Amino acid sequence: MKPRSELEAMQTGSSFTAEETPATGTQAAWVSRRLGLSGRVFLLTIALVGLCEILIYVPTVANYRVMWLSDRIAAAYVAALVIDATPDHTVSVDLTERILTGVGAQAVIVTSGDARRIIARAPLSDSVSRVVDLRSNPWTHSIAGAWATLFQPAPTPIRVIGKYREGFDPVEVVLDEAPLRRAMAAFCLRLLGTSLTIAAVVAGLVFLVLQRAIVRPVRLLVSNITSFADEPEETGRVIVPSGRNDEIGDAEVALARMEAALAAELRAKRHLADLGLSVSKINHEMRNLLTTAQLLGDRLEGVADPAVQRVAPRLVTTLGRAIRFCEETLAYGRATERNPQQRTVPLAPILADQADMSGREPDSPVVIRERCAPDITVHTDPEQLSRALANLVRNAVQALSAEGGNSAPRISLEARRTDGSVTILVIDNGPGLPARARAHLFEPFKGSTRPGGTGLGLAIAAELIELNGGTITLDQAEAGVCFRITMPAGKA
């Protein structure tokens, strides 16, 4: 039975481990940070070299044992040849003692055919600790035998069986294992000292090579990245490639290219931000001035002068276009859109509101139609989706109004449910989009579809739709324009 204290420790061991785990993990993380890459490389080098030394050390010790025993077999066979050379194959007691002392054995047995010759000081005993057969001795048996010799010494003699060479008669030797164990222990100590010296030298050389070839360049990369992150717009912090022709050299070139591009991009964005702030201030003042001018232009419409009546509508239209341009620029220049407050809402009311939000004149011939099943729902922020659709519809109304030649200008809003999503089509039968507008359709100030436009309406619509997890694309149409919007379907 286990002692009571040990049983109590086993019962409470799990809670103790759970309490100590965070501290152990924190300590391991601290040690890992303190070591750094160089320390890790050094420890890894020592571990790998040590593993290689172990893989070499153990078989070498086992092979030393086999060679030591083989030398005794060879000496015993030579002794047998000496005996064969004597008259009548007899030896004196003195010669027997000298032969056994030279072999280092208690007895030598030589088998020749059916004959078996024994050289011994005393009658042989059948009691031996182990038998070692060198004739068939796999490496696993050699390693196990070496372990037994070192750590499980035999209390009685051992018997060794082997051949001097292939084709010769087998020879048996009975000997005490103590001399073998002492020889192996001395050999192990010498081999251990040599192995540790070689391991230290190899580990040091490998560490120095890795330190110079890998660790030091990686440290320079990390240092440059850290320095560049502090002042990314400063071109002097861009890394200068060392000219290496390996992966680290490729990383330096790529990093230099990326840092240069990022620094230029950040400088350009900073300049644009400053310019945008100035433009916003200018637009704000211009909008106030243009609004005042528009009010004065409205009064001119009441003047009976024919020249004034001919010029006043154009003046009012031009002022209105300028005011809308200022408003769109200011709207786009404001802070980024708020995070959407998504919920499941019916889509039909949102589409029905677009006719009132289109900005059509009361006498406009543009017809807006909606086709949406009452049960279709979408998971979105309804305000943001409504704003996105309003921008698309307003652009279509302006394009159809500017064309003038279409006798039945029409805008269709169609919705249908697909697998896990809802598709909304915004279709008009206007003149379509020019190639220049298609190339930069959703980019601000580049994707304008009409002369004098800013292109902000499509950019704002795309941003709002993508913010709500949807997509917007331009479909191919034989006439007019067709925008396809895909939104997540309402959750049940």
HELIX and SHEET records of a PDB file:
HELIX    1   1 ARG A    4  ALA A   85  1                                  82    
HELIX    2   2 PRO A   87  HIS A   89  5                                   3    
HELIX    3   3 VAL A   93  VAL A  103  1                                  11    
HELIX    4   4 TRP A  139  PHE A  151  1                                  13    
HELIX    5   5 ALA A  178  LEU A  210  1                                  33    
HELIX    6   6 GLN A  211  VAL A  215  3                                   5    
HELIX    7   7 ARG A  216  ASP A  230  1                                  15    
HELIX    8   8 THR A  235  ARG A  237  5                                   3    
HELIX    9   9 GLU A  247  LEU A  300  1                                  54    
HELIX   10  10 PRO A  306  GLY A  333  1                                  28    
HELIX   11  11 ALA A  348  ALA A  352  1                                   5    
HELIX   12  12 ASP A  353  ALA A  355  5                                   3    
HELIX   13  13 PRO A  382  GLU A  403  1                                  22    
HELIX   14  14 ALA A  435  ALA A  439  1                                   5    
HELIX   15  15 LEU A  456  LEU A  467  1                                  12    
SHEET    1   A 5 ALA A 115  ALA A 120  0                                        
SHEET    2   A 5 ALA A 107  SER A 112 -1                                        
SHEET    3   A 5 PRO A 170  LEU A 175 -1                                        
SHEET    4   A 5 ILE A 158  LYS A 163 -1                                        
SHEET    5   A 5 VAL A 131  ASP A 133  1                                        
SHEET    1   B 2 ARG A 343  PRO A 346  0                                        
SHEET    2   B 2 THR A 377  THR A 380 -1                                        
SHEET    1   C 5 VAL A 367  ARG A 371  0                                        
SHEET    2   C 5 ARG A 410  THR A 418  1                                        
SHEET    3   C 5 SER A 421  ASP A 428 -1                                        
SHEET    4   C 5 VAL A 481  PRO A 488 -1                                        
SHEET    5   C 5 THR A 471  ASP A 475 -1                                        
END                                                                             
